[in-house]
Amino acid sequence: MAALVFAVGAVAGWAIRGPHPATPESASGTAPVRSPNREVRRPGKTVMPEDVRRLLAPIHAARTPEDRLRATIELAQNLPVGELRRWYQSDWFDFNSGMESNVFYKITRARWLAEDPEGLMDWSLFRNSEKTFEVAKRWAEVDPHAALAFLKSRRDPRERGRLLEPIAGPLAKVDPAAVLELATESFTRSPYASNMQASTMLAALADASPAALERELGKLPFPLRKMAIAGLDAALLKRDPAAGIAALRDEPDGLKRFKSALSNNSESLKGLLADPDSLPPGWFAAAASENPYQLVRDDPERWIHEELGVLGFSKQQADNLANQAISLLASKDPERAFELLDDGSLTPAQRMNLIKRATEHLANDDPDDAKRWIARLTDPKEIDAANAALESTRNQNPPKTATPAEWLTQLASRDANWISSYTDPVGKWDRDQITAAMGEFSKLPEETKTACANKLVSHGSDEVPPSLQATAISWMLEHPQPDDSNNTVRPGDALIFASKLASTWCRQDPAAASQWVRSLPAGDARLWAAKNLALQWAEYEPQAARQWAASLPADERSAVIQHLDTGGETGH
């Protein structure tokens, strides 16, 4: 088994399995039509075809873990790359033990990258994979100009933004001019000092080819030149800290540039601040105060007791740094934090901060642990503060054992400010739990349904499954609420939510999304949802999108087809 696992790691040491849906705005543009020889994406979790069942049979029949792993490797090495999109979409390799699944996706993704990198990148963007960065970077390391061409082919600015940083580093090593062109294009589209894409390009160029960037400094517009100088400062401090400090020491704005460079490279901060005496007077305190977490993260207790005044910290800077250390220690080691309460070294404000942070951390994992920790306190004011922190944490997070019915009932009464953290765990629900939640929603009183629907859609997180969001939006459209101060969702908002979900859900399962759109009440919301769904679908399966549009009722059909023909330019 160990030999098999080692062999797999040698073949491919990475994986990007699984969808992680984003929540994009309603579709407003199209991408280039996909190559016709690429496998067409199939909807959702369909009935497993006989050919797939036959290929999986040796894995199901294996009697030992070793045989099961061997059969998995055999399948992963021989499955045609043109079939991978179909397999991934339908999730046919659904082994929950972890080992086989991990091996299958490592091998197949490595093969996909080698044989059809555009297809893998296309899939990764389509599913909004959290590993998109790694896929793009690996491709750019092998063929940076092909990766650049793919980036330029993307019309969606969000997709281009996700590709810029991972491609920039490898590309800057072989073609600095191309990276500078990308940075200039980005700045031309959005000429602001806060342009993160341009800044990212220039930082990559400064790191890989600093001499090439320095030669171009005089030609750059002032805001772009400032970004380039910040990138060069950071790159020099990373390569040669002593040379970087010497270069900045006598500059009029040296300290400002030093702090700016460290803010873009937190790892450099850790190394430079390990030796405060190497810095000009006051620089250590100023830089550490800009990013205190990086200084205290490895040994927070040291910085609770450090004589910070000797190191040039003002009282306010010292208090802020100590409080950062106290908060970190309380979350990392609540037991040690409690011991600090008895040694008399903390101020009253620091004691209160420690008690609140430790209680919150414990309550996030196990409220009973937090209660036991609080029971050891003796000061009434501190006990009250700890109990308040415990109650606040309860309001932010659902009980780990809550059933879908309990979760929905509690959701209705939750403070809207904490809904996102309350809805995050829903992303881990299995299909049965999601189905149960949708069924329980239908049983709720009308007022509770409205409260849940509003919070699921307007205050929820991206983790809320689209089918549950769809249930909420359908209720909102069928039961519009009056436009008054008691409702956070206005009558027109449901149209926006429906359009947005139609586009987002289409990325995962166009069959389910299109069926939901058809079920909506006739009107503007359904029409715009249909337009956005079709436009999103057409980016990847133009023929399927047009077939669906052609099946709509006559009045909607012409509007949706026109929306496709114009690329959404006449849309909302």
N, C-alpha and C positions, 0 to 999 in steps of 0.2 A: 504493500500500500504506500509506504514512504517513497519507494522508487517511482511509483506511478505519479504521485503528487509532485515529486521533484521534476519529473519529465514534463508535466503540464506547465509548471512554473517556468521551465526553460523555454518552452514554446511561446508562452504568452503570459506575462506577469500583470495583466490588468483586465478589467471588465467594466462594462457600463450598463449592466442589465437594468431593464425596467423603466417604465414611464414615470415621469414626475411632472404632471401637467402644470403649465403656467396659467395665468389669467390675463391674456392679452386684451387690448382694447378691440372694439369691433373692427373687422377686417377692412383695410382700406387700399390694398394693392395686391397684385399677383406676382408670383415667382415664375421663372422660366419653366416651360413645360418639361416634365420629366422624360427621360429617355424611355421610349416605348418598350425596350427589351428588359426593363427593370421590373421585378415582380410587383404586381399590383397588391396594394394593401387590402386585406380582407377585414370585414367588420367583426370586432369583438371576439368573444369566446364562443366560436361556432362548434357545431358537431364535428368531432374529429374524423377526417377522411380516412378511408381504408389504407391508403399508402402511408400516411403518417402513423397509423396504428401499427402497421407492419414494421416500420422502422424502429419504433419504440419497444416492440415485443421483446428483443433480447435483453433490454435493460429491466423490464418488468419480470422477466423469467429468471434473472440472475439470482443465485442462492446465497452468495457471499458478497460482502462489500467490495472485495477485490474484483470479482467478476462483474459486478455492477459498474464499477469505475472503468474497467476495461471496455465494456460495451458502450459506455458513454463516450469515451475517447474515440472509439471506432466510429460512432455516429458523427461526432463533431468534426472529425478529420475528413469525412467522406460526403457529408451533406452538401449538395451544390450551393455555392454562394448565392446564386440567383433565387434560391428557395428561402434564404434566411429571413427576409422581410416578412414573408408569409408566416413562418414559424414564430418569429418574435411577436408579430401582431396578435396572433391567436393564442400565444403563450402555451403551445402544446407541450414544450418540455417543462412540465410543471411538477418537478420533484422537490418536495419540501424539506428533505434531509439536509440540504445545503451543499454538501460535497459535490454531488453529481451536477447540480445546477450551476455551481460556480465553475466547475471544470468545463462544462458544455459552453457556457458563455465566454469564458476566457479564450478557448480555442477558436470558436466560430467568429468571434469579433476580430481576433488577430488575422484570421484568414480573410475576413471581409475587408479589413483595412488594406491588406496586401493586394487583393484582387480587384476591389471596387471601392476605393476610398470615398469617391463622391457619393456613392450609395449609402455608405455607413454614416458619412457626415450629414447627409440629407435626412436619414432616419433619426439620428441623434438630435438634430434641431427640431424635427417634426414632433418627437416625443418630449422635447425639452429636457433631455437627460441631464442629470447633475454631472455627468462625466463628459459633457460636450467639450469642455476646456481641454481635458486630457486627450480626447480623440483628435481634436484640431492640432494640438501641439505635436503629437506623435506623427501625424501626417506631414506637418510643416517641417519636421526634422528630417523626414525622408525625401520630400519633394516640395520645398517651400513655394516654388512658383506655381505649381498646380494648386496648392492650397490657396494662394493669393487669387488665382483665377476664379476659384470657387467662391471666395469671399466677394469678389467684385460682381459675381452673377446674382447675388442675393439682393432682392429689392426691399425686403423688410429691414428697416434700420435696426430693429431689435436683434435680429439674427446677425447682422453685420457687427453690431456691438459686441455680441458674444464671441465672435471669431477673431476680432482684432487683437486682443491681448495675447492669446496663445500662439497666434501665427506670427506676431511681430518679432518675438525673440529670435526664433530660428531664421526668419527672413532677413533680419537686420545683419546677421553674420555674413550673408552672401550678397545681399542687394540693399545696401543702406539707402540708396536713392528711392527705392520703391516704398520703404517705410516712411521716409520723409514726405513723399508724395501723398501717402495715406493720411498722415498727420495734417498736412496742409489742406487736403480736401475736407477733412473733418472740421477743421477750424474755419474754412470758408463757408461751410454750411451753418456753423454755429460759432460766430467769432466772439467767444467769451472766455475770460480767464479761467472759468470753471469747467471748460470743455474737457471732460475726463478721458474721452477717447483720444484726443490729440495728445494729452499729457501722457497717456499710457504708451502711445507710439514713440514719443520722444524719449521716454524713460528707457524703453527697450533698446532704442538706437544708441542712447548714451552708454548703456551697459555693454552692448555688443561691439559698437564701432564708434567710440568717443571721438576719435580724430576726425572721422567723416562729419560728425555733427558739428564739431567746433569750426570746421571750415565753412559751414553754411550759416553760422549764427548771424553774421552781418546782413544776410539777405532776408531774414525772417521778420514778420511784423512783430511789434513790441510784445504783445501778450504771448505770442508763440515763442519768442526769444526767451521770455522769462521762464516759460515751462521747460525749454531746452536747458537753460542754465541750472534750474532746479534738478533736472535729471542728471546733468553732468556732475553737479555737486554730490548727489546721492551715490552715483556710480563710483566716484573717486573715493569717497569715505568708505565705501564697501571694499574697494580694491586695496586701498592704502590709507588707513585712518590718519596716520601721522601726516602724510602729504596733504590730505584733505583739510585737516585742521590748520596746517601751516598756510594753505592757500586762502583760507577764509579769515584767519586771525586779524589781518591788517585791513580787511575790507570794511568800508563804512557800515555796510549792512551785513557784516559777516555773521553775527549771531542770528539774525533773522533768517538768513540763508541756511545756516546750520540747523535750526529748528525745522525749517521747511523740508530740508533733505531727510532728516530723521523721521518726519511724519510720513514720508513716502517709503521708508524702509525701517520698520520697527526692529528688525534683527540687528541692524547697525547700532541702534540705540543701546541694545543690551551690551554689545562689546565695548562701545566707547565709554559708557557710563560705569563700566567696571573699574575704570581708572580715572577718577575725577581730577587728579593732579595733572593729567595730561592736557586738560582743557584750560582755556583762559578763565580768569576769575568771573564767577557768576554764570558761566555757560552750563555747568553741570546742573545747577538748580533750575535754570530756565528750561533746559531741555527735558529734564526729568518731570517737571511740572506739566509739560505739554502732553506727556504720555506716561503717567505714573504706573499704570498697570504693567508695562514692560519692565520697569525697574523692580517692582515688588513681587512679581508673579512666582519666582522660584524660591524666595525665602521671605515671605511676608512678615514673619515675626521679627526678623532683624530690623526692618524699617519701622516697626512700631516703637522700638526703643532707641533707634539711632539718634545721635545728636545732630540733627539736621541743620541747626543754626551754624555750626562750625563749618558745614559744607556750603554755606552761602544761601540757605533757604530763608525766605521771610517767614514770619509766623503763619500767615495764611497758606503759603506754599507747603510748609511743614505739616500743618493740620490736614490739608487736603491729601498729602501723600500718606500720612499715618492712617487716615480714615480709609483710603484705598486698601492699605495693607490689612487693616482690621476686617474690612468686608471680605477680603479674599481669604484670610485665615478662618473666619467664621464659616465660610462655605466649604473650605477644604477640610477643616478639622474642628468640628464643633466642640469636641471634648477638650482639646487644648485651649480653645477659645474660652470655655467655661473656667478653666484653671486661671486664666489671666484676670478674671473678675476678682479673684482673691488676693492677687499680689500687690494691689494698691498702685499700680503704675499707670492706670488709665484715668483720664479726666471723666467727669460725669457724662459729657457729650459722647466721648468715645465708648464708654460703657453701654450707653443706650444704642449706639450704632451697632456695636457687636451683638447685643441681645436681639435686635430686630433682624439683622442679617442671618444670624445662626438659626433663629426660629423659622425664617422664611425658607432657608435651605433644607432644614429637617422636614418641614411641612410639605415641601414639594415631593420628597421621597416617601415619607410616612408620617401623617399627622399624629399618630400615637407616639412616635419618637419625639416629636416636637412637644407634645404635652408632658412627657416624662422629663424633658429638659427644662421646661418651664417650672415644673413642680420642685425643682432644686433651688429656684430663686427665692429670696426672702424679702426683698424690698417691694412694698405694694405698688409703687410707681413703675418699677421695672417689670413686675408681673403683669400689670395692666398693659404696658407697651408690648410685651411679648404676646399676650393674648390678642391684642389688636393686629399684630403682624400675622398671627396664625389665622385669624378670621379673614384678613385681606387675601392671604394666599388661598384659602378655601374658595373665595369668590372668584379667583382667577383660574383655578384648575378644577376640573370635575373629579369626583372620586374615581379611583382606578377601577373599582368594581361596579360602577354604575351601568345598569342595563340601558339599552337604547330608549326605553320608555322613561326611565328616571332621568336620563341625560336631557331629553327633550323638555321634560317638565321643569328641570332646573334651568335650562337655557332661557326659557321665557322670562325668568325673573332676574337673570344675571345683569350686572352693570355693563352697559355697552362698551365702556372703556377697556374691559377685560375679555371681550368676547373672542378675540383672535386666539389668545392663549387657551381659552376654554375649548375652542373648536379644533385646535391642532391634533389632539389625540384621535379624532375621528378618522384621520388619514391612515391609522393603523387598523381600522375595523376590517373584518373580512366581509364577504358578500352577504352572508347570512345576517350579520349585524346591520348592514346597510339596508337590506330588504326589510328587516324587522323595524328599523327606524322609520322607513317610509310608511309601513303599515300602521305603526303607532301614531305617526303624524295625523293620519286620517281619522283617528279616534279622539283627538284632542278637542276640547271646547273651542268654539270659533275664535274667541278672544285670544286664547293661548296659541292657536295656530298662527294668527296674525303676528303676534309677538315673536314667535319662533322664526317664522318666514322672514320677517324684517331683519332679524339678527343674523340668520344664516346667510342672507344674500348681501346685506349692506355692511355688516360688521364682521362677518366670518373670515376665515383664512382660506388660502388656496388649497388647504388640505381637505376641505369639505368635498366629498365625492360629488361629481356632476349630477348623478341621478338624484341625490338628496337636494342639491341646489335646484334642480329642475322641478321637483315636487313643490318646493317653497315658491318658486317664481310662478308656477301654474296657479297656485292658490292666490297669489297677489294679483294676478291678472283677472282671475274669476271673481275676486272679492276686493275691488279697489277701495281704498280707504280715503276719507275726506282729507283735504289739504288743510291741516290745522297744526298747531304747535305741538300737539301731543304725539305726532307721528314723525319718526326720523326718515321714513321713506315717503316721498311725494308721489302723486299719481303718475307722473311721467317717468319715474325712475324704473318702474317694472319693465318698460320697453327697453331701456338701456341694459338692464340686467339680462333680459332675454336675448338680446342681440349679442351681448358679450359671451354668454354661456354657449350659445349656438356655435360661435366661432371656436371657443376653447374646447368644447366637448367633441367637436368634429375631429380634432387632432388625435383623440383617443379612439373614438368609435363613431364613425359617421352614420352607421345604421341606427344606433340608439338615438343619436342626436337628431337625425332627420325624422325619426318616428315621433320624438317629443315635439319637434317644431310643428308637425302636422296636427298634433293633439291640442295645440294652443287655440284659444278663442280667436275667431276671425277678427282682423283689424291690423292696425299699424304694427303692434308688437310682433305678431306672427309674420307679417310681411318682411320687417327688417331682420328678424331672426333668420328667415329663409334666405334673404339676400346675403347675410354675413356667413351663414353656413355654406352656401353654394360657393361663395368667393374663396373661403378658406379651403374647401374641399377641392376646388379647381386647381389650387396650387400644386396638388400632388396627384390627383386623379381627375383630370379635366373631363374625360369622357363620362365617368360615373357621375360627376357633378351635373353635367348638362342633361344626362338621362333623368336624373332626379328632378331637376328643374322642369323638364318637359312633362313630368307626371303631375305637376301641381294644377290646381284649378285655374281656369283660363285667365282670370283677372290677376292672379298672383304670378302665373307663369311668365307673362310678357314682361312684368316688372323685374323679376329675378333674372331672366335671360338678358334683358337690357343691362342690368347691373354687372353681369358677367362680361358682356361685350365691351363695356366701357372700363372694365377693371376697377369698378367701384368709385370712379372719379366723380360720379354724380351722387354718391351716397352721402349718409349723414356725416 
